[in-house]
Amino acid sequence: MASTAHGVPRLTDPGPDREPASAHGSAAAGVPVAVRVAAAWSWRLLVVASAVGVLGYLLSTVTVVVVPVLLAGLLAGLLFPLTKWARSHRVPAGAAAGATVLGLVGVVVGLLVLAGQQIVVGFAELSGSVVVGAGELLDRLQDTPLNFGTADLEDWVTDFGATVQDNSQALLDGALSFGATAGHLLTGILILLFTLLFFLADGERIWLFVVGLFPVEARRAVNGAGRHGWEALVQYARAQGLVAAIDAVGIGTGAALLGVPLALPIGILVFLGSFIPIVGAVATGAVAVLVALVANGTTNALLMLGVVILVQQLEGNVLQPLILGKAVSLHPLAVFLAVATGSILYGIAGALFAVPVMAFANTVVRYLIDGTWRTDEQIASQPYYYPWEIRRHARSGATRDQVLAQLERFHRGRTLDRRRTRAHSEGRNAER
């Protein structure tokens, strides 16, 4: 520090080799680079985790709406080819979507009626087996060191009756809660059907409206990422549906051949449970083995267990790599952890949607990071219409530019379909 002529100290120029002194300079300089990087990552991860947590909390408060909408999205991906085929034969989009939804309702109701009839008949047959099996089990337990017999069972029944009587108000509250849950279920079914109807009839226009809410600079990236994420979601749903159907046919047929009661309901249960990867197949297989044990004894249950293991090994080692491996690029450990986390946070709904959501997010993130949207030819700014629909829109007041864009989308879609068909045929010929 230099002095002036009057003896007042004067600040010197720090020069090119020096940094200005700061209050926190010495403290910041003492922090290692690794700690600075970790701190920078930490607060950003905390912000992201907080945003995800708040979003998850908000969605959990409206599960009656969110879950049906997500189910409608999966079903729309499975059923859209039927609606598209009907539209190609000059059926209006609304009528085609309505017929598809009515067909879905008819199939589901038919299966439930058939399964319900089988369950009534099966339980009538099982009642005698359960009584005989319980008696044999009590006789065996009475001869063991546990010395558990009929008298002990009667004491348990008496205690259970007293417990029910003492907690009658809690049971009444539970019944009322079940009634409210049934009301929510009915509401969810109605929301599901209406949402599915509009997704099938006008899904692409709805998506383009959502894209239009983003800034102009981001619309192409959002449009392309959403479309590719949707394709991955649809491929997953179709592949998982095929795997679930094969599991249901295999285990249901095995149960029928072994003479296990409720073979058809078991097959339907396996089909529904297989949509929850890993966990669903194990749980429904255990139900099949338990029914065989109660109805036909230990030997039949072991045979049923062998059928379940054989079908699940075929699924895990053959079907999953061939079908799901092409649809979703996710490691089995990631699938297991996603299902476990989803089930812990949101129960059955979380287990059901964990893998589809992860597949969607994985595809979207990879697409955006790679920058594929800059040169992607499949990004469309107009819905896919057939020529007869385009002519109808032209008569109803569509502009010339809109009509030309729709025609261009139709011809480009046809060209891409031909390329895919040709590539698929060439791939099959190469495998042969």
C-alpha positions as CSV (number, residue, x, y, z in Angstrom):
1,M,0.0,0.0,0.0
2,A,1.6,3.3,-1.1
3,S,1.3,6.7,0.6
4,T,0.4,10.1,-0.9
5,A,2.2,13.3,-0.3
6,H,0.0,14.1,2.7
7,G,0.7,10.7,4.2
8,V,-2.7,9.2,3.5
9,P,-2.5,5.6,2.5
10,R,-3.5,4.8,-1.1
11,L,-4.7,1.5,-2.5
12,T,-2.4,0.0,-5.0
13,D,-3.5,-1.6,-8.3
14,P,-3.7,-5.4,-7.8
15,G,-2.1,-5.9,-11.1
16,P,-2.7,-8.7,-13.6
17,D,-1.2,-11.4,-11.3
18,R,-3.4,-10.6,-8.3
19,E,-7.1,-11.0,-7.5
20,P,-9.0,-8.3,-5.6
21,A,-9.3,-9.0,-1.9
22,S,-12.7,-10.2,-0.8
23,A,-14.3,-10.9,2.5
24,H,-14.8,-14.5,1.6
25,G,-11.9,-15.1,-0.7
26,S,-9.8,-17.0,1.8
27,A,-12.7,-19.2,2.8
28,A,-13.7,-20.0,-0.8
29,A,-10.2,-20.8,-1.7
30,G,-10.0,-23.3,1.0
31,V,-12.9,-25.4,-0.2
32,P,-11.8,-28.3,-2.5
33,V,-13.1,-28.4,-6.0
34,A,-14.7,-31.8,-5.4
35,V,-16.8,-30.3,-2.5
36,R,-17.8,-27.3,-4.6
37,V,-19.1,-29.7,-7.4
38,A,-20.9,-31.9,-4.9
39,A,-22.6,-28.8,-3.4
40,A,-23.6,-27.6,-6.8
41,W,-25.1,-31.0,-7.7
42,S,-26.7,-31.3,-4.2
43,W,-28.8,-28.2,-4.3
44,R,-29.9,-28.8,-7.8
45,L,-30.9,-32.4,-6.9
46,L,-32.8,-31.1,-3.9
47,V,-34.7,-28.7,-6.1
48,V,-35.6,-31.5,-8.6
49,A,-36.6,-33.9,-5.7
50,S,-38.7,-31.2,-4.1
51,A,-40.5,-30.5,-7.4
52,V,-41.1,-34.2,-8.0
53,G,-42.3,-34.7,-4.4
54,V,-44.8,-31.8,-4.7
55,L,-46.0,-33.0,-8.0
56,G,-46.5,-36.5,-6.6
57,Y,-48.4,-35.2,-3.6
58,L,-50.7,-33.1,-5.8
59,L,-51.4,-36.1,-8.0
60,S,-52.0,-38.3,-5.0
61,T,-54.9,-36.0,-3.9
62,V,-56.7,-36.6,-7.2
63,T,-56.0,-40.3,-7.8
64,V,-59.7,-40.8,-8.7
65,V,-59.0,-38.7,-11.8
66,V,-55.3,-39.4,-12.5
67,V,-55.4,-43.2,-12.4
68,P,-58.4,-43.5,-14.9
69,V,-56.7,-41.1,-17.3
70,L,-53.4,-43.1,-17.2
71,L,-55.3,-46.3,-17.7
72,A,-57.2,-44.7,-20.6
73,G,-53.8,-43.8,-22.2
74,L,-52.6,-47.4,-22.0
75,L,-55.9,-48.7,-23.4
76,A,-55.9,-46.1,-26.1
77,G,-52.5,-47.3,-27.3
78,L,-53.7,-50.9,-27.3
79,L,-57.1,-50.2,-29.1
80,F,-56.1,-47.4,-31.5
81,P,-55.3,-49.8,-34.4
82,L,-59.0,-50.9,-34.3
83,T,-60.2,-47.3,-34.5
84,K,-57.7,-46.5,-37.2
85,W,-58.8,-49.5,-39.3
86,A,-62.5,-48.4,-39.0
87,R,-61.6,-44.9,-40.1
88,S,-59.8,-46.3,-43.1
89,H,-63.1,-47.8,-44.1
90,R,-64.9,-44.5,-44.0
91,V,-66.3,-44.8,-40.5
92,P,-66.3,-41.4,-38.7
93,A,-63.8,-41.1,-35.9
94,G,-66.4,-40.6,-33.2
95,A,-68.4,-43.7,-34.3
96,A,-65.2,-45.8,-34.7
97,A,-64.1,-44.8,-31.2
98,G,-67.5,-45.4,-29.7
99,A,-67.7,-48.9,-31.3
100,T,-64.2,-49.7,-30.0
101,V,-65.1,-48.6,-26.4
102,L,-68.4,-50.6,-26.5
103,G,-66.6,-53.6,-27.8
104,L,-64.1,-53.3,-24.9
105,V,-66.9,-53.0,-22.4
106,G,-68.7,-56.1,-23.9
107,V,-65.5,-58.2,-23.7
108,V,-64.8,-57.2,-20.1
109,V,-68.4,-57.7,-19.0
110,G,-68.5,-61.1,-20.7
111,L,-65.3,-62.3,-19.1
112,L,-66.6,-61.1,-15.6
113,V,-69.9,-62.9,-16.1
114,L,-68.2,-66.1,-17.2
115,A,-65.6,-65.9,-14.4
116,G,-68.3,-65.1,-11.9
117,Q,-70.3,-68.2,-12.9
118,Q,-67.2,-70.3,-12.7
119,I,-66.3,-68.9,-9.2
120,V,-69.8,-69.7,-7.9
121,V,-69.6,-73.3,-9.2
122,G,-66.0,-73.7,-8.0
123,F,-66.7,-72.5,-4.5
124,A,-69.6,-74.9,-4.2
125,E,-67.1,-77.7,-5.1
126,L,-64.4,-76.3,-2.9
127,S,-66.5,-76.0,0.2
128,G,-66.5,-79.8,0.8
129,S,-62.8,-80.0,0.1
130,V,-62.0,-77.2,2.5
131,V,-64.0,-78.8,5.3
132,V,-62.3,-82.2,4.8
133,G,-58.9,-80.6,4.5
134,A,-59.4,-78.5,7.6
135,G,-60.5,-81.6,9.6
136,E,-57.4,-83.6,8.4
137,L,-55.2,-80.7,9.3
138,L,-56.6,-80.5,12.8
139,D,-56.2,-84.2,13.4
140,R,-52.5,-84.0,12.3
141,L,-51.9,-81.0,14.6
142,Q,-53.5,-82.7,17.5
143,D,-51.0,-85.5,17.3
144,T,-48.0,-83.1,17.2
145,P,-46.4,-81.4,20.2
146,L,-48.5,-78.3,19.4
147,N,-51.6,-80.3,20.6
148,F,-54.0,-78.0,18.7
149,G,-57.4,-79.6,18.3
150,T,-61.1,-78.8,17.8
151,A,-61.5,-77.3,21.3
152,D,-58.8,-74.8,20.6
153,L,-60.4,-73.9,17.3
154,E,-63.7,-73.3,19.1
155,D,-62.0,-71.0,21.6
156,W,-60.5,-69.0,18.7
157,V,-63.9,-68.7,17.1
158,T,-65.5,-67.5,20.4
159,D,-62.7,-65.0,20.9
160,F,-63.1,-63.8,17.4
161,G,-66.9,-63.3,17.9
162,A,-66.2,-61.3,21.0
163,T,-63.6,-59.1,19.2
164,V,-66.1,-58.4,16.4
165,Q,-68.8,-57.4,19.0
166,D,-66.4,-55.1,20.8
167,N,-65.3,-53.4,17.6
168,S,-68.7,-53.2,15.9
169,Q,-68.4,-49.4,15.5
170,A,-65.0,-49.7,13.8
171,L,-66.5,-52.4,11.5
172,L,-69.4,-50.1,10.7
173,D,-67.0,-47.3,9.8
174,G,-65.1,-49.7,7.6
175,A,-68.3,-50.7,5.8
176,L,-69.1,-47.0,5.2
177,S,-65.6,-46.4,3.9
178,F,-66.0,-49.4,1.6
179,G,-69.2,-47.8,0.2
180,A,-67.3,-44.6,-0.5
181,T,-64.5,-46.6,-2.2
182,A,-67.1,-48.3,-4.4
183,G,-68.5,-44.9,-5.3
184,H,-65.0,-43.7,-6.2
185,L,-64.5,-46.9,-8.3
186,L,-67.7,-46.2,-10.3
187,T,-66.6,-42.6,-10.8
188,G,-63.2,-43.8,-12.0
189,I,-64.7,-46.2,-14.5
190,L,-66.9,-43.5,-16.0
191,I,-63.9,-41.1,-16.2
192,L,-61.9,-43.9,-17.8
193,L,-64.5,-44.7,-20.5
194,F,-65.1,-41.0,-21.4
195,T,-61.4,-40.3,-21.5
196,L,-60.7,-43.3,-23.6
197,L,-63.5,-42.3,-26.0
198,F,-61.9,-38.9,-26.7
199,F,-58.4,-40.3,-26.8
200,L,-59.4,-42.7,-29.6
201,A,-61.5,-40.2,-31.5
202,D,-59.4,-37.0,-31.2
203,G,-56.2,-37.9,-29.3
204,E,-53.7,-36.4,-31.7
205,R,-55.6,-33.0,-31.9
206,I,-55.6,-33.0,-28.1
207,W,-51.8,-33.6,-28.1
208,L,-51.1,-30.8,-30.6
209,F,-53.2,-28.4,-28.5
210,V,-50.9,-29.3,-25.5
211,V,-47.8,-28.7,-27.7
212,G,-49.2,-25.3,-28.6
213,L,-49.1,-24.2,-25.0
214,F,-45.3,-24.3,-25.0
215,P,-43.0,-21.5,-26.4
216,V,-42.5,-21.6,-30.2
217,E,-38.8,-22.5,-29.8
218,A,-39.6,-25.6,-27.7
219,R,-42.6,-26.9,-29.6
220,R,-40.7,-29.1,-32.1
221,A,-38.7,-30.7,-29.3
222,V,-41.7,-31.3,-27.1
223,N,-43.7,-32.6,-30.0
224,G,-41.1,-35.1,-31.1
225,A,-40.2,-36.2,-27.5
226,G,-43.9,-36.7,-26.6
227,R,-44.6,-38.7,-29.8
228,H,-41.6,-41.0,-29.3
229,G,-42.4,-41.4,-25.6
230,W,-46.0,-42.4,-26.6
231,E,-44.7,-44.9,-29.1
232,A,-42.5,-46.5,-26.4
233,L,-45.5,-46.6,-24.0
234,V,-47.7,-48.2,-26.7
235,Q,-45.1,-50.8,-27.6
236,Y,-44.7,-51.6,-23.9
237,A,-48.4,-52.0,-23.3
238,R,-48.9,-54.2,-26.4
239,A,-45.9,-56.4,-25.5
240,Q,-46.9,-56.7,-21.9
241,G,-50.5,-57.6,-23.0
242,L,-49.1,-60.3,-25.3
243,V,-46.9,-61.7,-22.5
244,A,-49.8,-61.5,-20.0
245,A,-52.1,-63.4,-22.4
246,I,-49.5,-66.2,-22.9
247,D,-49.0,-66.5,-19.1
248,A,-52.8,-66.7,-18.6
249,V,-53.3,-69.3,-21.3
250,G,-50.3,-71.4,-20.0
251,I,-51.2,-71.4,-16.3
252,G,-55.0,-71.6,-17.0
253,T,-54.5,-74.5,-19.3
254,G,-52.2,-76.3,-16.9
255,A,-54.8,-75.8,-14.1
256,A,-57.6,-77.2,-16.2
257,L,-55.5,-80.3,-17.3
258,L,-54.6,-80.9,-13.6
259,G,-58.3,-80.7,-12.6
260,V,-57.8,-77.6,-10.4
261,P,-61.1,-75.8,-9.8
262,L,-61.5,-72.2,-10.9
263,A,-59.2,-72.7,-13.9
264,L,-60.8,-69.9,-15.9
265,P,-60.8,-67.3,-13.0
266,I,-57.2,-68.2,-12.3
267,G,-56.3,-67.5,-16.0
268,I,-58.1,-64.2,-15.9
269,L,-56.4,-63.3,-12.6
270,V,-53.0,-64.2,-14.0
271,F,-53.7,-62.1,-17.1
272,L,-54.5,-59.0,-15.0
273,G,-51.7,-59.6,-12.5
274,S,-49.1,-60.0,-15.3
275,F,-49.4,-56.3,-16.1
276,I,-47.5,-55.7,-12.9
277,P,-44.0,-57.0,-13.8
278,I,-42.3,-59.6,-11.6
279,V,-44.6,-59.1,-8.6
280,G,-47.9,-59.8,-10.3
281,A,-46.8,-63.1,-11.9
282,V,-45.5,-64.4,-8.5
283,A,-48.6,-63.4,-6.6
284,T,-51.1,-64.9,-9.1
285,G,-49.0,-68.1,-9.4
286,A,-49.1,-68.5,-5.7
287,V,-52.9,-68.2,-5.8
288,A,-53.1,-71.0,-8.4
289,V,-50.9,-73.2,-6.2
290,L,-52.9,-72.5,-3.1
291,V,-56.2,-73.4,-4.8
292,A,-54.7,-76.6,-6.0
293,L,-53.5,-77.4,-2.5
294,V,-56.9,-76.8,-0.9
295,A,-58.9,-78.6,-3.6
296,N,-56.7,-81.6,-4.6
297,G,-53.9,-82.0,-2.1
298,T,-50.2,-81.7,-1.9
299,T,-49.2,-83.7,-5.0
300,N,-51.5,-81.8,-7.2
301,A,-50.3,-78.5,-5.7
302,L,-46.7,-79.5,-6.5
303,L,-47.6,-80.3,-10.1
304,M,-49.4,-76.9,-10.3
305,L,-46.3,-75.3,-8.9
306,G,-44.2,-76.9,-11.6
307,V,-46.6,-75.6,-14.3
308,V,-46.3,-72.0,-12.8
309,I,-42.5,-72.2,-12.7
310,L,-42.3,-73.6,-16.2
311,V,-44.5,-70.8,-17.6
312,Q,-42.7,-68.1,-15.7
313,Q,-39.3,-69.3,-16.8
314,L,-40.5,-69.4,-20.4
315,E,-41.7,-65.8,-19.9
316,G,-38.6,-64.6,-18.2
317,N,-36.0,-66.2,-20.4
318,V,-37.7,-66.3,-23.8
319,L,-40.7,-63.9,-24.1
320,Q,-39.3,-61.0,-22.1
321,P,-36.1,-60.7,-24.1
322,L,-37.8,-61.3,-27.5
323,I,-40.9,-59.1,-26.9
324,L,-40.4,-56.6,-24.1
325,G,-36.7,-56.3,-24.8
326,K,-37.4,-54.6,-28.1
327,A,-40.1,-52.4,-26.7
328,V,-38.5,-51.1,-23.6
329,S,-34.7,-50.7,-23.0
330,L,-34.8,-51.2,-19.2
331,H,-32.6,-53.4,-17.1
332,P,-34.5,-56.0,-15.0
333,L,-33.1,-54.5,-11.8
334,A,-34.5,-51.1,-12.8
335,V,-37.8,-52.7,-13.5
336,F,-37.8,-54.5,-10.1
337,L,-36.8,-51.3,-8.2
338,A,-39.4,-49.2,-10.1
339,V,-42.2,-51.7,-9.2
340,A,-41.1,-51.9,-5.6
341,T,-40.9,-48.1,-5.2
342,G,-44.2,-47.5,-7.0
343,S,-46.0,-50.1,-4.8
344,I,-44.6,-48.6,-1.6
345,L,-45.5,-45.0,-2.6
346,Y,-48.9,-45.5,-4.4
347,G,-49.9,-49.1,-3.8
348,I,-51.2,-51.2,-6.7
349,A,-51.6,-48.2,-9.0
350,G,-47.9,-47.3,-8.4
351,A,-46.8,-50.9,-9.2
352,L,-48.9,-50.9,-12.4
353,F,-47.7,-47.6,-13.8
354,A,-44.1,-47.6,-12.5
355,V,-42.5,-49.4,-15.5
356,P,-44.6,-47.5,-18.2
357,V,-43.8,-44.2,-16.7
358,M,-40.1,-45.1,-16.5
359,A,-40.1,-46.3,-20.1
360,F,-41.8,-43.1,-21.2
361,A,-39.3,-40.9,-19.2
362,N,-36.3,-42.9,-20.5
363,T,-37.3,-42.5,-24.1
364,V,-38.1,-38.7,-23.7
365,V,-34.8,-38.0,-21.9
366,R,-32.7,-39.9,-24.4
367,Y,-34.5,-38.2,-27.4
368,L,-33.9,-34.7,-26.0
369,I,-30.3,-35.3,-25.0
370,D,-29.4,-36.8,-28.4
371,G,-31.0,-33.8,-30.1
372,T,-32.8,-36.1,-32.5
373,W,-35.7,-33.7,-32.8
374,R,-33.6,-31.3,-34.9
375,T,-33.6,-33.8,-37.9
376,D,-36.5,-36.0,-37.1
377,E,-38.8,-36.4,-40.1
378,Q,-41.6,-38.1,-38.2
379,I,-42.6,-34.9,-36.2
380,A,-46.0,-33.9,-37.5
381,S,-47.8,-30.6,-36.9
382,Q,-51.1,-31.9,-38.2
383,P,-53.3,-34.9,-37.2
384,Y,-53.3,-38.0,-39.3
385,Y,-56.4,-37.9,-41.5
386,Y,-57.5,-40.1,-44.4
387,P,-58.3,-38.5,-47.8
388,W,-62.1,-38.7,-47.3
389,E,-61.7,-37.0,-43.9
390,I,-59.5,-34.3,-45.4
391,R,-62.2,-33.6,-48.1
392,R,-64.8,-33.3,-45.4
393,H,-62.6,-30.8,-43.5
394,A,-62.1,-28.8,-46.7
395,R,-65.9,-28.6,-47.1
396,S,-66.4,-27.6,-43.5
397,G,-64.1,-24.5,-43.9
398,A,-60.5,-25.6,-43.5
399,T,-58.0,-23.4,-45.1
400,R,-55.9,-24.4,-48.1
401,D,-52.7,-24.5,-46.1
402,Q,-54.4,-26.8,-43.5
403,V,-55.6,-29.1,-46.3
404,L,-52.2,-29.3,-47.9
405,A,-50.5,-30.0,-44.6
406,Q,-53.0,-32.8,-43.9
407,L,-52.5,-34.3,-47.3
408,E,-48.7,-34.1,-46.8
409,R,-49.0,-35.8,-43.4
410,F,-51.1,-38.6,-45.0
411,H,-48.7,-39.4,-47.8
412,R,-45.7,-39.1,-45.5
413,G,-47.3,-41.5,-43.1
414,R,-48.1,-44.0,-45.9
415,T,-44.4,-43.8,-47.0
416,L,-43.1,-44.5,-43.5
417,D,-45.5,-47.4,-43.1
418,R,-44.2,-48.9,-46.4
419,R,-40.6,-48.5,-45.2
420,R,-41.3,-50.2,-41.9
421,T,-43.1,-53.0,-43.6
422,R,-40.2,-53.5,-46.1
423,A,-37.6,-53.3,-43.3
424,H,-39.6,-55.8,-41.2
425,S,-39.8,-58.2,-44.2
426,E,-36.1,-57.9,-44.9
427,G,-35.3,-58.5,-41.3
428,R,-37.4,-61.7,-41.3
429,N,-35.8,-62.9,-44.5
430,A,-32.3,-62.2,-43.1
431,E,-33.1,-64.3,-40.0
432,R,-34.2,-67.2,-42.2
